[in-house]
Each structure stands twice: as structure tokens, then as C-alpha cells.
Amino acid sequence: MLTQLENAYEVAIQKQARLRNRKITKFDREVSQSVFAAGLLAIEDSDRGVAQYRVVSAPTGSGKSSYTQAFAKAFIKVCPEGSVLFLVETIQQAEDIYREMSALLGKANVAIWTSAHDSRASRDAVEQQHGFVPEHRFSVDDLGNYPAVIATHRFYMGSRAEKATTYRGKPRRLTFVDEKAADVTIFDVDTGLIKTVRDRLAEKHTSNLTHVAQLTRLHDHLEAVWQSAAGKASFDEILQAGKIDLAWFNSEQANDYIASSDDQVKHVFGFGRALAKGFAFLSRYDEFGKGARFVGYEMNMPLRPGTILLDATADIDGVSLLVNNRKHVRVPRVDFSNLTITHIEPDIPKGHTVSEIIKHAKLAKPYARWIVDTIRQNSQPGEKVLAVVHKGLLDHEYLPNDHRDFSDPFDLDGRKVCFIHWGSGIGSNRWKDATAVFLFGEFHVPKRAMVGTSLGLKEEQATTSALAPYQTPNPRSGELRWIREGHLSRHMKQLAMRGNARNIDGDGVCGEQRLYVTADFDRLIGHKERMFPGAKLVSQRKPGTRKDGGVKGLMSLLYSTDAMEITTTDLERLTGISFQKNKNRYLSNPLVQKAMNDTGFGFVVGKGRGNPGRFARNPLPKAG
């Protein structure tokens, strides 16, 4: 079978190349072999009934999604009972994949189901809800008759997933997950929200008040837990054994509310179900025990044998350090030498965070003006620009909120600018022509959400012992650090790679792009080589900020200067750092060592009176 599969795979790859009128490069070959290896291992997992992910973390724009389609065609052709399920994040992505797979496999072999592709919905309703009516639509009951099916992550997590996961009455052999789904859902509530939802539903549904009574019991129980909690730990177990019966929250009636389009209703009832399963805990606001949130968590993605995860950032998201169900295959390395990363110090008042600033118009408006000025100063008229900002800046229209595609960009003095927010855009290629990408801020989540995510990934109940590693600010286990750093790195890389850098050439070199970030400078330096190996990093920090000195001041100077030499006298004048007493401490700092390595500086000890030590840059070799 192996030889047959290899031959069929090659035929499928060649057909793809003809359909797209492109040549197969050396880098393409390397990616295709990674996908083929993952496919073979997943077939073996499927045969053995082993539920784990075979992970292909080839970079954005490398063609891994295309080669999985080619593998699907080969597998279905060679194996009489071969069947695949392809999962994507959005309806538009599903439509795009359907068109490609239909051309490759033939329309008779491929079906798709999303709310936009539901043949039972009226054309007018689909047009009104989604803005387009797909040419081909299907009944959900038809999916089991097609060897290849495309659906969304959300459908796969829902109650009708079996319609897509079976083929002719048997489980599908392979499942391709394109980009990581939200593995864990967090339900973050307080007793006030539970009371609000309860009262609202009581007014709306007066004939059946079962759910109202259940919410009242839940509300009163949580209030009692909060009032009786003796300790002041950051996170506490919610004791419920023998005190309250929460079985109703696992009922079909409760599931209807959990599936509600109303986020408040969904979160309250979702929390109730999580607590009923032991997947919930109490989270205090601060070290003084003032204020509380109740956090529930729930695993989303059922893991079935024969699953392949296609995620460009699975190698840096930290999840593989927590769980043992991810097995990575080797993927080719991309050369990011055509990417220049410029760190910009954000113009925000000292002591404030961006999330605080966007809540107050008095602070948000100047920050938004600074964003626009920063884009103008670092781009050229006629250039395509992608800017990623916090959602609140768009929701309150401090920045243009309706220019998210280059078909209708915001005109900034001739620049074609698209504004999107953190948490959106992953997996999209609509901005692939952007030569300048700006990432303003970072996509932080609360610590309590990271605790819930960590426990959810491990499928652990929120017991006192399970919560113990997270009680200190810097947990000894490192799990919170893995999740936090992985989350921030993943979103930075995913959105940075929406632009021209995703256009990788035949030698594995990314397209030319400038990336401007305001993220934490230390983290950027520490993770740059993991995220963007070979990229050039420079600093655009304001000269005045270097007077603060310290490691950041030294690093900023090294990354921003064009000088070939910086004496310790220059260093003290520019940053306030004295090397007379602290030279060894600075030179042994890993971040300083990384900055020196990136910028080509070495340190030369001064000899004799009046001959200060100096940072000297290694001259670049002359061309030719």
C-alpha cells in the first residue's frame, strides 16, 4: 500500500500544481514530505485506535493545507474505505477549501456543511446572515455518504458532530484540523451576572421556571462558598459534594441555554455544567482576598484516532509541554532574513496598561492618534499596511472600524491600511500583500483564565491539590509561564505572518516585510529566534527612555545604534549605566548576551588609565 500511496500522492501534487499554474519547489517538497509522514502515522493511529495529534507545525504560507488535500485524495484513491474530515475555523475558509478539494477530488467525493451551506435554509436567510449564498449546499444528513467532508471547528464541537465524523456508518479514518481550535472554553462569571441572567430569563419565560430555580440555587451556593471561605489563597476549590445537586446542568434543557447566542446566558449555564463536573474554581482579585470570580473550564475538541493538527505555531504555544497527546513531525525551517522587526516603545502614560487606557476616552483618543502617527511615520504612500490593535479601539471607533480588507482599505495619506483586532485574522491570507504589519499591544488574558486553560488541557478537576502549583506569583511548575508565553508568542507570530512574510520562496525564504511591535522588549528578544529565526531586530525606542538605564536601556541602545563602537563613558552618558561596578552583572545577563550576539557587538576591556572599555561591533564582511 505504501508504494501505491506514494505514487497517488505524487499524482495529486502534480495535479495541484497544474491547477494553480505553479512549479513545485525544493521547499514545497520538504513540506509535502512532512505532511506525508504525518499522514502515514495518523493512518497507523487510526488502525490502532490511538487518539493523539500528529502535529505539522510548518509555517504560515508553506502549503501544508494544500498538501493535506493531496494526501486526502491519494488516501481515498488507494484505500477503498478511505475517508477524511477537514476542519477549519471560519465559514469562508470552509468555502475556499471546498472549492479546492472539489477541483482536486471531484465534486462527487466532497461535501461541506456550515450554517451557510445548509440546503434546508432559505437562500434569503443565508444571504442575509452571511452575505453570500454558496453555489453548492448540503443537508447535514448527507455528509455520511461522502468520503471527504469539510466542516468548522464549531460544528465538530457541537451535538451533531457525528454527522461529519462517520462515513457509511463507520468512524472516519483521518481528521485534519487546520489551525488550532480553542481547546478549552473558559466560563468567567460572578454572582452578580448569575442573578442578572436569572432575572432576565424569569421575565421572559414565565411558563417554565425550572431554569430560574436552578440558577437561584447556583447563585446562593456560590455566595455561601465565598462568604465561608476561610483562606485568602488566589484560587480555591469550590466544595460542592453533598451540598448541592447540579445534575440539571448536564441535562438537554441546560444544553439549550449553553448553545444560546447570548454570551451572558451561555457563560452562566456553561459555568454551571463545568462546576457539575468538578471543572470550576474560585479566583480572588488580589492578595488581600477582595472580590472574587468563579471560573469554569471545559474541553472543546474531542480527540479521535487518526487526527492531524496543522498549526504553524504548535511548536511555540507551550501546549506540548503540558500534554502528552501531541507528537510533532519534522518540518522544514523558514529563513526570516527578509523580515525586519522594529520594536517601538508605546506612547502610554507611565503606570498604565493598554487595556486600562482604552476604557477611558480621555486616554484612548491620544493613544489612537499616536497609532495613526506611528503608521504614517513608518510606511510610504501607496503601501499596503495591516495594523492589529485592541478590539475596544475599533468598537468605540477611536480607530476606523470598517476597513478590514484591501478591497476597501482606510486611506491614510495614500497608504492602504486595514485595521483588525487581536484574536481575529488567524489563518486568513487576505492581507498577504501587506509589506508593513504593525502589532500594537499584546493579546493578554487574565491569570485565572490561564489556570483554567492549564487544568482543562490536562483534564484535571479543580481540587485543592491541582490548584496548589498556581498559588504563587511565579509557579514552581512553570505551567503558567508555558501557557502565558506560548499564548503571547503564538498570537504575535500568527498575526505577524498575515503579511508578505507568508509568501515563502522555493528556498524557504520569507517575503520582504517590515514588522513593528510594541510588545514587551525582553520577551521579544528572548523568543525572536524561536518565532522568526534569522530576522533582523532593531529598536526605535525614544532616546529619553534610555536614561532609565538597566538591562532594557542597554539592550535598547545596542539594537538602535548604528555606531561601530560604544565606550563605557558613552554608555553612562546615554543610559546612566556605570560599568565600573556592574560590568560583570550586565555582561553575564542572558538577554544582554543575546542582544550582543544579534547586533554583532563584543566587549573589549580597557587597558590602562584613560582607556575605557568599549562595545565594539564586528564589521560585516564585504560583498564579493
C-alpha positions as CSV (number, residue, x, y, z in Angstrom):
1,M,0.0,0.0,0.0
2,L,2.9,2.4,0.8
3,T,4.2,2.5,-2.8
4,Q,0.6,3.0,-4.2
5,L,0.0,5.8,-1.7
6,E,3.3,7.5,-2.6
7,N,2.5,7.3,-6.3
8,A,-1.0,8.6,-5.8
9,Y,0.3,11.4,-3.6
10,E,2.7,12.5,-6.3
11,V,0.0,12.4,-8.9
12,A,-2.2,14.6,-6.7
13,I,0.6,17.1,-6.0
14,Q,1.3,17.4,-9.7
15,K,-2.4,18.0,-10.4
16,Q,-2.5,20.7,-7.7
17,A,0.5,22.4,-9.4
18,R,-1.2,22.4,-12.8
19,L,-4.5,23.7,-11.3
20,R,-2.6,26.6,-9.7
21,N,-0.2,27.1,-12.6
22,R,2.9,26.9,-10.4
23,K,6.1,24.9,-10.2
24,I,6.9,22.6,-7.3
25,T,10.0,23.9,-5.4
26,K,12.6,22.3,-3.2
27,F,10.8,23.9,-0.1
28,D,7.5,22.5,-1.4
29,R,9.0,19.1,-1.5
30,E,10.2,19.3,2.1
31,V,6.7,20.4,3.4
32,S,5.0,17.7,1.3
33,Q,7.2,15.1,2.9
34,S,6.3,16.4,6.4
35,V,2.6,16.1,5.6
36,F,3.1,12.6,4.1
37,A,4.9,11.4,7.2
38,A,2.2,12.8,9.4
39,G,-0.4,11.1,7.2
40,L,1.2,7.7,7.5
41,L,1.5,7.9,11.3
42,A,-2.1,9.1,11.6
43,I,-3.3,6.1,9.5
44,E,-1.4,3.9,11.9
45,D,-3.1,5.6,14.9
46,S,-6.5,5.2,13.2
47,D,-5.8,1.4,12.7
48,R,-4.7,1.0,16.3
49,G,-7.4,3.2,17.8
50,V,-4.8,5.6,19.4
51,A,-6.3,9.1,19.9
52,Q,-3.4,11.6,19.6
53,Y,-2.4,14.6,17.4
54,R,0.2,14.2,14.7
55,V,1.4,17.8,14.6
56,V,2.6,19.6,11.4
57,S,3.9,23.0,12.6
58,A,5.1,24.1,9.2
59,P,5.0,27.9,8.9
60,T,2.2,30.0,7.6
61,G,2.2,30.1,3.8
62,S,4.2,26.9,3.5
63,G,1.4,25.0,1.7
64,K,0.7,22.4,4.5
65,S,-3.1,22.7,4.0
66,S,-2.7,22.1,0.3
67,Y,-0.6,19.0,0.8
68,T,-3.1,17.6,3.2
69,Q,-5.7,17.8,0.5
70,A,-3.3,16.0,-1.9
71,F,-2.8,13.3,0.8
72,A,-6.6,13.0,1.2
73,K,-7.0,12.4,-2.5
74,A,-4.3,9.8,-2.5
75,F,-5.6,8.0,0.6
76,I,-9.2,7.9,-0.8
77,K,-8.0,6.6,-4.1
78,V,-5.7,3.9,-2.7
79,C,-7.8,2.8,0.3
80,P,-11.4,1.5,-0.7
81,E,-12.7,2.6,2.7
82,G,-10.6,5.8,3.0
83,S,-12.4,8.8,4.4
84,V,-11.3,12.2,5.7
85,L,-12.7,15.1,7.7
86,F,-11.2,18.6,7.2
87,L,-11.9,21.1,10.0
88,V,-11.3,24.9,9.6
89,E,-12.1,27.9,11.7
90,T,-14.4,30.0,9.6
91,I,-17.2,29.6,7.0
92,Q,-15.2,31.4,4.4
93,Q,-12.2,29.2,4.9
94,A,-14.5,26.2,4.6
95,E,-15.9,27.5,1.3
96,D,-12.3,28.1,0.0
97,I,-11.2,24.6,1.0
98,Y,-14.4,23.1,-0.6
99,R,-13.6,24.7,-3.9
100,E,-10.0,23.5,-3.9
101,M,-10.9,20.0,-2.8
102,S,-13.8,19.7,-5.3
103,A,-11.4,20.6,-8.1
104,L,-8.8,18.1,-6.9
105,L,-11.0,15.2,-5.8
106,G,-14.1,15.8,-7.9
107,K,-17.5,17.2,-6.7
108,A,-18.9,13.7,-6.3
109,N,-16.4,12.9,-3.5
110,V,-16.6,16.1,-1.4
111,A,-19.3,17.6,0.9
112,I,-19.4,20.7,3.1
113,W,-21.5,21.7,6.0
114,T,-21.8,25.1,7.7
115,S,-24.8,27.2,8.5
116,A,-24.2,29.0,5.2
117,H,-24.0,25.6,3.3
118,D,-27.2,24.2,4.8
119,S,-29.5,23.2,2.0
120,R,-32.5,23.3,4.3
121,A,-32.0,27.1,5.0
122,S,-33.6,29.5,2.6
123,R,-31.4,31.4,0.2
124,D,-32.7,34.7,1.5
125,A,-31.9,33.7,5.1
126,V,-28.3,32.6,4.1
127,E,-27.8,35.8,2.1
128,Q,-29.0,38.0,5.0
129,Q,-26.9,36.2,7.6
130,H,-23.6,35.5,5.7
131,G,-23.6,38.0,2.8
132,F,-23.3,35.3,0.2
133,V,-25.1,32.1,-1.0
134,P,-22.7,29.2,-1.8
135,E,-23.1,27.5,-5.1
136,H,-23.2,24.1,-3.5
137,R,-25.2,23.3,-0.3
138,F,-25.9,20.1,1.5
139,S,-28.1,18.6,4.2
140,V,-26.3,17.6,7.3
141,D,-27.7,14.1,6.9
142,D,-25.9,13.8,3.6
143,L,-22.4,14.1,5.0
144,G,-22.0,10.4,5.9
145,N,-22.2,9.5,2.2
146,Y,-19.2,11.4,1.1
147,P,-15.6,10.2,1.6
148,A,-14.3,13.8,2.1
149,V,-16.2,16.3,4.3
150,I,-15.4,19.9,5.3
151,A,-16.8,21.5,8.4
152,T,-15.9,24.1,11.0
153,H,-14.3,23.6,14.4
154,R,-17.5,24.8,16.0
155,F,-19.6,22.2,14.3
156,Y,-17.1,19.5,15.4
157,M,-17.6,20.6,19.0
158,G,-21.4,20.5,18.7
159,S,-24.0,17.9,19.3
160,R,-24.3,16.9,15.7
161,A,-20.6,16.2,15.1
162,E,-21.3,12.5,14.5
163,K,-22.9,13.5,11.2
164,A,-19.5,14.5,9.9
165,T,-17.3,12.1,11.9
166,T,-18.8,8.9,10.4
167,Y,-18.7,7.6,6.8
168,R,-21.1,4.9,5.8
169,G,-21.7,4.0,9.5
170,K,-18.0,3.8,10.5
171,P,-15.7,6.4,12.1
172,R,-13.8,8.5,9.5
173,R,-10.2,7.3,9.2
174,L,-8.5,10.7,9.2
175,T,-9.3,14.1,10.6
176,F,-7.3,17.2,9.6
177,V,-7.6,20.2,12.0
178,D,-6.4,23.3,10.1
179,E,-5.1,25.7,12.8
180,K,-5.5,25.0,16.5
181,A,-9.0,25.4,17.8
182,A,-9.8,26.8,21.2
183,D,-9.0,23.6,23.1
184,V,-10.6,24.9,26.3
185,T,-13.6,27.2,26.8
186,I,-13.4,29.4,29.9
187,F,-16.6,30.5,31.7
188,D,-15.7,33.5,33.8
189,V,-18.7,34.7,35.9
190,D,-19.6,36.3,39.2
191,T,-22.7,36.0,41.3
192,G,-24.0,39.3,40.0
193,L,-24.0,38.0,36.4
194,I,-25.8,34.9,37.5
195,K,-28.5,37.0,39.2
196,T,-28.8,39.2,36.1
197,V,-29.3,36.3,33.8
198,R,-31.7,34.6,36.1
199,D,-33.9,37.7,36.5
200,R,-33.9,38.3,32.7
201,L,-35.0,34.8,32.0
202,A,-37.6,34.9,34.7
203,E,-39.3,37.9,32.9
204,K,-39.0,36.3,29.5
205,H,-40.1,32.7,30.3
206,T,-42.9,32.7,32.9
207,S,-44.4,29.4,31.9
208,N,-41.4,27.2,32.8
209,L,-39.3,28.4,35.7
210,T,-37.1,25.3,36.3
211,H,-34.0,27.0,35.0
212,V,-34.7,30.0,37.2
213,A,-34.9,27.9,40.3
214,Q,-31.6,26.1,39.2
215,L,-29.8,29.5,38.8
216,T,-31.1,30.6,42.2
217,R,-29.6,27.5,43.8
218,L,-26.3,28.1,42.0
219,H,-26.2,31.7,42.9
220,D,-26.9,31.0,46.6
221,H,-24.4,28.2,46.8
222,L,-21.6,30.4,45.3
223,E,-22.4,33.2,47.7
224,A,-22.2,30.8,50.6
225,V,-18.8,29.5,49.3
226,W,-17.4,33.0,49.0
227,Q,-18.7,34.1,52.4
228,S,-17.5,30.9,54.2
229,A,-14.0,30.6,52.6
230,A,-11.6,30.9,55.4
231,G,-8.3,31.3,53.4
232,K,-7.1,34.0,51.2
233,A,-5.4,31.9,48.5
234,S,-5.5,33.2,44.9
235,F,-7.5,30.1,43.9
236,D,-9.8,27.9,45.9
237,E,-11.7,24.7,45.3
238,I,-15.5,25.1,45.2
239,L,-16.7,22.5,47.6
240,Q,-20.0,21.1,46.5
241,A,-20.1,17.4,47.4
242,G,-23.3,16.7,49.4
243,K,-24.2,20.4,49.5
244,I,-25.8,21.0,46.1
245,D,-27.2,18.8,43.3
246,L,-26.0,20.2,40.0
247,A,-27.1,17.3,37.8
248,W,-29.7,19.5,36.0
249,F,-26.8,21.5,34.3
250,N,-25.9,18.3,32.5
251,S,-29.4,18.0,31.1
252,E,-30.6,18.6,27.5
253,Q,-32.6,21.6,28.7
254,A,-29.5,23.2,30.1
255,N,-27.6,22.4,26.9
256,D,-30.1,24.5,25.0
257,Y,-29.1,27.5,27.1
258,I,-25.4,26.7,26.8
259,A,-25.9,26.9,23.0
260,S,-27.5,30.3,23.3
261,S,-26.3,33.1,21.0
262,D,-26.4,35.4,24.2
263,D,-22.9,35.3,25.6
264,Q,-24.1,36.0,29.2
265,V,-26.6,33.2,29.1
266,K,-24.1,30.8,27.5
267,H,-21.4,31.7,30.1
268,V,-23.7,31.3,33.2
269,F,-25.1,27.9,32.1
270,G,-21.8,26.8,30.8
271,F,-20.2,27.5,34.2
272,G,-23.0,25.5,35.9
273,R,-22.2,22.5,33.7
274,A,-18.5,22.9,34.4
275,L,-19.0,23.0,38.1
276,A,-21.2,20.0,38.0
277,K,-18.2,18.1,36.5
278,G,-15.8,19.5,39.1
279,F,-14.1,21.8,36.5
280,A,-14.5,25.1,38.3
281,F,-12.7,27.1,41.0
282,L,-12.9,30.4,42.9
283,S,-10.5,33.1,41.9
284,R,-9.7,36.1,44.1
285,Y,-8.9,39.5,42.7
286,D,-5.9,40.2,44.8
287,E,-3.7,39.0,47.6
288,F,-6.0,40.6,50.2
289,G,-8.9,38.4,49.1
290,K,-11.0,41.2,48.0
291,G,-13.5,40.4,45.3
292,A,-14.0,37.1,43.5
293,R,-14.7,35.5,40.2
294,F,-15.8,32.0,39.6
295,V,-14.1,30.2,36.7
296,G,-15.3,27.1,34.9
297,Y,-13.5,25.4,32.1
298,E,-14.5,22.8,29.6
299,M,-12.5,20.8,27.0
300,N,-13.8,21.5,23.5
301,M,-12.1,19.4,20.9
302,P,-12.9,15.6,21.0
303,L,-9.7,13.8,20.1
304,R,-10.2,10.9,17.8
305,P,-7.8,8.4,16.4
306,G,-6.2,9.5,13.1
307,T,-6.0,13.2,13.8
308,I,-3.5,15.6,12.2
309,L,-3.1,19.1,13.5
310,L,-1.9,21.7,11.0
311,D,-0.7,24.7,13.1
312,A,2.1,27.0,12.3
313,T,2.7,27.9,15.9
314,A,2.2,24.5,17.6
315,D,5.9,24.4,18.2
316,I,5.9,27.6,20.4
317,D,2.4,27.7,22.0
318,G,3.5,25.8,25.2
319,V,0.8,23.2,25.0
320,S,3.1,20.4,24.1
321,L,4.9,21.0,27.4
322,L,1.7,20.3,29.3
323,V,0.2,17.4,27.5
324,N,1.5,14.1,26.0
325,N,-1.0,13.7,23.2
326,R,0.9,15.8,20.7
327,K,3.5,14.2,18.5
328,H,5.4,16.5,16.2
329,V,6.8,15.5,12.8
330,R,9.8,17.2,11.4
331,V,9.1,20.3,9.3
332,P,11.5,22.5,7.3
333,R,12.8,25.7,8.8
334,V,12.0,29.0,7.2
335,D,14.6,31.7,6.8
336,F,13.3,35.0,8.0
337,S,16.2,37.1,6.8
338,N,13.8,39.2,4.7
339,L,11.9,40.2,7.8
340,T,12.9,43.3,9.8
341,I,11.4,43.6,13.3
342,T,11.3,47.1,14.8
343,H,10.5,47.4,18.5
344,I,8.7,50.7,19.3
345,E,8.1,52.0,22.8
346,P,4.4,52.6,23.1
347,D,3.3,56.1,24.0
348,I,1.2,55.4,27.0
349,P,1.2,57.2,30.4
350,K,3.5,55.6,33.0
351,G,1.9,53.1,35.2
352,H,-1.0,52.4,32.8
353,T,-1.7,49.4,30.6
354,V,-3.3,49.5,27.1
355,S,-6.4,47.6,28.4
356,E,-6.9,50.3,31.0
357,I,-6.3,53.1,28.5
358,I,-9.0,52.0,26.0
359,K,-11.7,52.2,28.7
360,H,-11.4,55.9,29.0
361,A,-11.9,58.2,26.1
362,K,-9.5,60.9,27.6
363,L,-6.7,58.4,27.3
364,A,-7.8,56.3,24.4
365,K,-8.1,59.1,21.9
366,P,-4.4,60.3,22.2
367,Y,-3.3,56.7,22.1
368,A,-5.3,56.1,18.9
369,R,-3.7,59.3,17.4
370,W,-0.3,58.0,18.3
371,I,-1.1,54.7,16.5
372,V,-2.0,56.6,13.3
373,D,1.1,58.8,13.5
374,T,3.3,55.7,14.0
375,I,1.9,54.1,10.9
376,R,2.3,57.2,8.9
377,Q,5.9,57.7,10.1
378,N,6.9,54.1,9.3
379,S,5.2,53.5,5.9
380,Q,5.0,55.1,2.5
381,P,2.1,56.3,0.4
382,G,0.8,53.6,-1.9
383,E,1.9,50.8,0.6
384,K,-0.4,48.2,1.9
385,V,-0.4,48.1,5.7
386,L,-2.0,45.8,8.3
387,A,-2.5,47.2,11.8
388,V,-3.5,44.9,14.7
389,V,-5.0,46.8,17.7
390,H,-7.1,46.1,20.8
391,K,-10.8,45.5,20.0
392,G,-12.0,48.4,22.1
393,L,-10.3,50.9,19.9
394,L,-12.4,49.7,17.0
395,D,-15.6,49.1,18.9
396,H,-15.6,52.7,20.2
397,E,-14.4,54.0,16.8
398,Y,-11.2,55.6,18.1
399,L,-9.8,54.0,15.0
400,P,-11.6,53.1,11.7
401,N,-13.8,50.1,12.3
402,D,-14.9,49.2,8.8
403,H,-11.7,48.8,6.8
404,R,-10.6,45.1,7.3
405,D,-9.9,44.2,3.7
406,F,-7.7,45.7,1.0
407,S,-10.7,45.8,-1.3
408,D,-11.9,48.7,0.9
409,P,-8.9,50.0,2.9
410,F,-8.6,53.1,5.1
411,D,-6.8,55.8,3.1
412,L,-4.1,57.2,5.3
413,D,-2.5,59.9,3.2
414,G,-2.3,57.4,0.3
415,R,-1.5,54.4,2.4
416,K,-3.9,51.5,2.2
417,V,-4.5,50.5,5.8
418,C,-6.5,47.6,7.2
419,F,-7.3,47.6,10.9
420,I,-8.1,44.3,12.7
421,H,-8.1,43.4,16.4
422,W,-6.2,40.8,18.5
423,G,-7.9,37.4,18.4
424,S,-9.1,37.8,14.8
425,G,-7.5,37.0,11.4
426,I,-5.6,33.8,12.3
427,G,-5.5,31.6,9.3
428,S,-6.6,34.3,6.8
429,N,-4.5,35.2,3.8
430,R,-6.4,38.3,2.8
431,W,-3.5,40.6,3.8
432,K,-0.7,38.6,2.2
433,D,0.3,41.7,0.1
434,A,0.9,43.9,3.2
435,T,4.6,44.9,3.3
436,A,4.2,46.6,6.7
437,V,2.5,45.0,9.6
438,F,2.0,46.8,13.0
439,L,1.2,44.9,16.2
440,F,0.1,47.4,18.8
441,G,-0.1,45.9,22.3
442,E,-0.4,42.2,23.0
443,F,-3.2,39.7,23.5
444,H,-3.1,39.1,27.3
445,V,-5.6,37.0,29.1
446,P,-6.2,37.0,32.9
447,K,-4.2,34.7,35.1
448,R,-7.3,32.9,36.2
449,A,-8.1,32.0,32.5
450,M,-4.6,30.6,32.1
451,V,-5.1,28.5,35.2
452,G,-8.4,27.2,33.8
453,T,-6.7,26.5,30.4
454,S,-3.9,24.6,32.0
455,L,-6.2,22.4,34.1
456,G,-8.5,21.9,31.1
457,L,-5.7,20.8,28.8
458,K,-4.7,18.2,31.4
459,E,-8.4,17.3,32.0
460,E,-7.9,17.8,35.7
461,Q,-10.7,18.7,38.2
462,A,-10.1,21.9,40.2
463,T,-9.2,20.3,43.5
464,T,-7.0,21.9,46.2
465,S,-4.0,19.8,45.2
466,A,-4.5,20.6,41.5
467,L,-4.7,24.3,42.2
468,A,-1.7,24.4,44.6
469,P,1.0,24.9,41.9
470,Y,-0.7,28.1,40.7
471,Q,-0.9,29.9,44.0
472,T,2.4,31.7,43.9
473,P,3.1,34.6,41.6
474,N,5.8,32.6,39.8
475,P,4.6,29.0,40.0
476,R,7.4,26.5,40.5
477,S,5.9,24.1,38.0
478,G,6.3,26.6,35.2
479,E,3.0,25.7,33.7
480,L,1.5,29.2,33.8
481,R,4.7,30.6,32.3
482,W,4.5,28.0,29.5
483,I,0.9,28.8,28.7
484,R,1.3,32.6,29.1
485,E,4.5,32.9,27.0
486,G,3.2,30.4,24.5
487,H,-0.1,32.2,24.1
488,L,1.6,35.6,23.6
489,S,4.2,34.2,21.2
490,R,1.5,32.3,19.2
491,H,-0.6,35.3,18.6
492,M,2.3,37.5,17.8
493,K,3.7,35.1,15.2
494,Q,0.3,34.3,13.7
495,L,-0.7,37.9,13.1
496,A,2.8,38.9,12.1
497,M,2.6,36.3,9.4
498,R,-0.6,37.7,7.8
499,G,1.5,40.0,5.6
500,N,4.0,39.4,2.8
501,A,6.3,37.3,5.0
502,R,3.9,34.4,4.4
503,N,5.0,34.4,0.8
504,I,7.8,31.9,1.1
505,D,10.0,31.3,-1.9
506,G,11.4,28.0,-3.3
507,D,14.4,28.1,-1.0
508,G,12.3,28.6,2.2
509,V,13.0,32.4,2.5
510,C,10.1,34.5,3.6
511,G,8.8,37.5,1.6
512,E,10.2,41.0,2.4
513,Q,8.2,42.6,5.2
514,R,8.7,45.1,8.0
515,L,7.1,44.2,11.3
516,Y,6.6,46.8,14.0
517,V,5.8,45.7,17.5
518,T,5.2,47.3,20.9
519,A,5.3,44.1,22.9
520,D,7.5,43.6,25.9
521,F,11.1,44.1,24.7
522,D,12.6,41.3,26.9
523,R,10.1,38.8,25.7
524,L,10.6,39.8,22.1
525,I,14.4,39.3,22.4
526,G,14.0,36.0,24.3
527,H,11.6,34.4,21.8
528,K,12.6,36.1,18.5
529,E,14.8,33.2,17.2
530,R,12.0,30.7,18.1
531,M,9.4,32.7,16.2
532,F,11.4,34.3,13.4
533,P,14.8,32.7,13.0
534,G,17.2,34.9,11.0
535,A,15.1,38.1,11.2
536,K,16.8,41.4,12.0
537,L,15.7,43.1,15.2
538,V,16.1,46.9,15.8
539,S,14.8,49.3,18.4
540,Q,13.0,52.6,17.8
541,R,12.9,53.4,21.4
542,K,12.7,57.1,22.3
543,P,16.2,58.5,23.3
544,G,14.8,59.8,26.6
545,T,13.8,56.4,27.8
546,R,17.3,55.1,27.8
547,K,18.1,57.3,30.8
548,D,16.2,54.7,32.8
549,G,19.2,52.5,32.4
550,G,19.2,48.9,33.4
551,V,19.2,45.9,31.1
552,K,16.4,47.4,29.0
553,G,18.3,50.6,28.5
554,L,21.5,48.7,27.4
555,M,19.6,46.4,25.1
556,S,17.7,49.3,23.5
557,L,21.0,51.1,22.8
558,L,22.6,48.1,21.3
559,Y,19.6,47.4,19.0
560,S,19.1,51.0,17.9
561,T,22.6,52.4,17.3
562,D,24.5,52.4,14.1
563,A,27.8,53.1,15.8
564,M,30.6,50.7,15.4
565,E,31.8,51.4,18.9
566,I,30.3,52.4,22.3
567,T,32.7,53.2,25.1
568,T,31.6,52.8,28.8
569,T,31.8,56.6,29.0
570,D,29.3,56.8,26.1
571,L,27.2,54.2,27.8
572,E,26.9,56.1,31.1
573,R,26.1,59.3,29.3
574,L,23.4,57.7,27.2
575,T,21.8,55.3,29.6
576,G,23.1,56.2,33.1
577,I,24.6,52.7,33.4
578,S,28.0,52.6,35.2
579,F,30.2,49.7,34.2
580,Q,32.7,50.5,36.8
581,K,30.8,48.4,39.4
582,N,28.3,46.4,37.4
583,K,30.1,45.3,34.3
584,N,30.1,41.5,35.1
585,R,26.5,41.6,36.1
586,Y,25.4,43.1,32.8
587,L,27.7,41.1,30.6
588,S,26.5,37.8,32.2
589,N,22.8,38.6,31.6
590,P,21.4,36.2,29.0
591,L,19.3,39.0,27.4
592,V,22.3,41.3,27.1
593,Q,24.3,38.4,25.6
594,K,21.5,37.7,23.1
595,A,21.4,41.4,22.2
596,M,25.2,41.5,21.7
597,N,25.0,38.4,19.5
598,D,22.2,39.8,17.4
599,T,23.9,43.1,16.8
600,G,27.4,41.9,16.4
601,F,28.9,43.6,19.4
602,G,31.6,42.2,21.6
603,F,33.0,43.8,24.8
604,V,36.7,44.9,24.9
605,V,38.2,45.5,28.3
606,G,40.0,48.9,28.6
607,K,43.7,48.7,29.5
608,G,45.4,51.4,31.4
609,R,44.3,54.7,32.8
610,G,42.1,56.8,30.4
611,N,41.4,53.9,28.1
612,P,37.8,52.9,28.9
613,G,36.3,49.5,28.0
614,R,34.0,49.5,25.0
615,F,31.4,47.6,23.0
616,A,32.9,47.0,19.5
617,R,30.9,45.8,16.6
618,N,32.3,43.1,14.3
619,P,32.4,44.6,10.8
620,L,30.2,42.9,8.2
621,P,32.1,41.0,5.5
622,K,32.4,42.9,2.2
623,A,30.3,41.6,-0.7
624,G,32.2,39.6,-3.3
